[in-house]
Every structure is written in C-alpha cells, then in structure tokens.
Amino acid sequence: MRNFWRDIKGTLQPFWITLGYLFKKPVTIQYPEEKRTPPPRYRARLVLTRDPNGGERCVACQLCSAACPVDCISMQAAEDEDGRRYAAWFRINFSRCIFCGLCTEACPTLAIQTTADYEICNREVLNLVYEKQDLLIESGGKDTEYNFYKHSGIGVAQVRGEGEEEHGPVDPKSLMP
C-alpha cells in the first residue's frame, strides 16, 4: 500500500508543476523581430583578424585545422619576399563546424576568433563554405594591440641566428662523439 501512494504522488506531482507554469507569462522571443543578446563569451561565427599594422595575422601554421574535431578548416601556406608567412587560401565549412572554439584556443597569433554573430544559417550547404575574403575583417577583434611578429621577432627584423641572444645553426654531425 505504501508503494501505491508513492506511485500516485510520483504521477501527480509533475502535473502540479505543469499547472503552476501554465498560468505564468511565457518567455518566448519572437525571433526575426526581436533578437536576443548573447552572453559576452558566446562562441558563434569565426572570423580572421588583422594586426595593428593592418596585415593578416594568420601565418598558416595549421594548428587551428589540427585542433578542429570535425576537420572543417583547411588552408594553404605561402611566404612573402620578406619571409613572413600567410595563408594563400583559408576555408571554413560552417555546415560542419560545431562552434567549439578549439581553433581559437590553438591559434598562437590570435588570427582566428569567434564573434557573437549567430545568424549564418542557409539552405544551400555550399553557401556555408566561407573563403578567406569572407572571413577576413578589418579590425583586430578582441585584442586589437597584439602583433605576433612584434612579440616573436623571428625572421622579420633580422636573419635567423643573428640576434643578440641567438646562436647560429649547429651542424648535427659536430655533436657526434
């Protein structure tokens, strides 16, 4: 008999909760007319940012592509005459992207960042493949003062191995006993 009353209580209690919410004001947002404001750390559309000098931050190291669990990022590396690397082409397939943000955490140059723009849906799957020119924005994103080449200092201001605290290349055969 005790199990019977317990089962009745377990059946009726959810109905009382439902009845309580039945008379409360709904919190439905009429989406196209009203747009909700996402939280500050919301991860949505990915963009490629620029450094303070206006150059591209992406050095095509392919760490974002390696960190991506669904393999939706691809790129091709190229090099300028001054030795600076850049992405010849950069492509993100947003139909596969799960917006996890692992690519932004893996990027050493802060080139790829997330924005709060969540309106990127499309019925055509091929329209969700964004190329470099679609992703590149004019600003520096969340950190506008960061310049990777200024902080790393490799291969741009001087030839490798000619810095004050750098040593020239070592012949590996000279290290053998």
N, C-alpha and C positions, 0 to 999 in steps of 0.2 A: 504494500500500500504506500510505503514511503517513496518508492521509486516512481509510483504513479503520479504523486503530487509534484515530485521533482520534474518529471517529464512535462506535466501541464504548465508548470512555471517556466520551463525552458522553451515552451512553444508560445506562450502568451507574452513573455517579456519583450521579444523583438517587435511584436505588433504594437505594444505601447510606445516603444521608441519611435517606430514609424509614424504613429498617430501624433506624437509630440512634434515631429518635424513637418508634418503635413500642414500645420497651420502657421509655420514660420515663413518669413519673407524669403523668396529664393535669391540665390546669389549668382544667377545666370548672367553672363555678359553677352550682349548682342554683338557678336564679333566684328562683322565688317564695319559697323557704325562706331562701335566702341572698341578701342584697342587697349589691352591690358599692358601695364608697365611691368616688365620682367624684373627680377631681383638684380642687384648690381653685378653679381658673379655668374649670371646666366650665360650658358655657352650655346651659341647658335651658329650663324653663318661665319665662315672662315674668310679672312682677308690677308693679303700680303701688304706689309707696311714698308715705309721708306725711312731712311736715316735722316738726321737733321740737315745734311747737305743736299738732300733730295734724291740720292742714289738708292737703288734697291738694296734691301737688307739681306735678301736671300742669297746665300753662297752655294746653293745646290749641294749641300753636304748629304742629303737624302736621309737624315735622321728622322724627319717627320714621316717619311714614307716607311721607314723601318719600324717606327713606333705604332703606326696605324694598324689596329687589329683586323680591319676589313679590307685593307690594301686598296684604298680609294685615291691615294695620292701618287702621282708619278711626275717625273721631271727629267730634264737632260742638262748636264753641267757644261758650261763653257767658260772661257777665260779671256779677259781683256788684254790689251797690249801691256798694261802696267802690272799684270799678274793678279788682278782682282778677279775672283770667281763670281759667276752669276748664273742664274737659271736661263738657259736658252728658251726652254718652254716649261711651263708648270701647269699641271692639270689636276683638278679635284672633281671626282664624280660624287655629287651630292645625293644621288639616288642610292648610293651605298653607304654614305657617311652616317655614323651613329652619334656624332657630336659628343664624343667622349672627352675631347680636349687633350689627349695624349700627344698629339702632334705639336701643340703649342708648348707643352712642357718640355718636349725633346729639342725644340729649336734653340740653338745657342745664340742666335743673332736677334731673337725676338721678331723675326720676319713674319711668321705666321701667327695670327692672333684671332681670337673669337670676338664676335660682336653680338649685340642683343637683337639683331635683325632676324626674326623667326619667320618671315613671310617669303619663303623661297620655294614653295610647292609649285608644281607644274604637272600637267597631264602628259606631256611629252617627256619621256625619260632622257632623250638626247639633249634636251634643253637644260637639264640639270648637270651637265658636264661643263664646268667653268674652266676657261683658259686663263692664262696669266694676265691678259689685259682686262678680263672681267674681275679678277681678284685684287689687282693692284690698286691701292688707294693713295692719295696724295699726302696724307699725314703719317705720323709715326705711331699712331694707335694709342695704346695705353701708356707707353713710355716714350715720349717724344724726344728726349735728350740722349738716348742711348745710341752709341755708334760703335758697332762691333770692331771695325778696323782701328779705331782710335784706342780701344781697350786692349785688343790683342796685339796689334803692332807688327804682324807678320807679313812680310813680303810686299808691303806697300811703300813704306817710307825708305826702306833700305833693303839691300840684298840680304838674304838669309845668311846668318853666321857672321855678319859684320857689325852687329850691335855691341854696346859696351859690355854687357854681361853674357854675350853669346860666344860660343866656340865654333870654329869651322867644322865641316864634316870630317868624320873619322873613318879611315879605311878599316873595314872589319877584319881584313887579313892581318893587320898590325896588332890586333888584340889576341891572336892565337899564340899559345905557348911555344 
